[in-house]
């Protein structure tokens, strides 16, 4: 049984693509920030905290973007 909250296929597709696009932009920005950071994970408690928290958040965004792309691929057209 499929329950659709939004009737417009274009609205759902646009919202999913926008969300995935923003996730990709975040991951690209995180890559740039990691590659230019003047500290490492072993330098100080700040480095450890920074890389652990942003790393977990980046992983969360990556998994969520993959899940949303799968949902978009399975969305009824």
C-alpha positions in Angstrom: 0.0 0.0 0.0 1.5 3.4 -1.0 0.4 6.5 0.8 1.4 9.7 -0.9 1.4 12.9 1.0 2.3 15.1 -2.0 0.4 14.6 -5.2 2.8 16.4 -7.4 5.6 14.1 -8.7 7.6 17.1 -9.8 7.5 18.6 -6.3 8.7 15.4 -4.6 11.4 14.8 -7.3 12.6 18.4 -7.0 12.7 18.3 -3.2 14.7 15.0 -3.2 17.2 16.3 -5.8 17.6 19.5 -3.9 18.3 17.7 -0.7 20.8 15.3 -2.3 22.5 18.2 -4.1 22.9 20.1 -0.8 24.4 16.9 0.7 26.9 16.6 -2.1 27.9 20.3 -1.7 28.4 19.7 2.1 30.6 16.7 1.4 32.6 18.6 -1.1 33.1 21.5 1.3 34.0 19.0 4.0 36.7 17.5 1.8 38.1 20.9 1.1 38.2 21.8 4.7 39.8 18.5 5.7 42.5 18.8 3.0 43.4 22.3 4.0 43.2 22.1 7.8 46.3 23.2 9.6 45.9 20.5 12.2 45.4 16.8 12.4 43.3 14.5 14.5 46.3 13.7 16.7 47.5 17.3 17.3 45.2 18.3 20.1 41.9 17.7 21.7 40.5 20.3 19.3 41.6 18.4 16.3 40.2 15.2 17.7 36.9 16.8 18.5 36.7 18.6 15.1 37.5 15.5 13.0 35.3 13.1 15.0 32.2 15.3 15.1 32.4 16.6 11.5 33.4 13.1 10.3 30.3 11.5 11.9 28.1 14.2 10.5 29.7 13.7 7.1 29.0 10.0 7.3 25.4 10.7 8.3 25.0 13.0 5.2 26.6 10.5 2.9 24.3 7.6 4.0 21.3 9.9 3.9 22.1 11.1 0.4 22.5 7.5 -0.8 19.2 6.5 0.9 17.4 9.5 -0.7 18.8 8.6 -4.2 17.5 5.1 -3.7 14.1 6.5 -2.7 14.1 8.7 -5.7 14.9 5.8 -8.0 12.0 3.8 -6.5 9.6 6.7 -6.5 6.5 5.9 -8.6 6.5 7.9 -11.9 
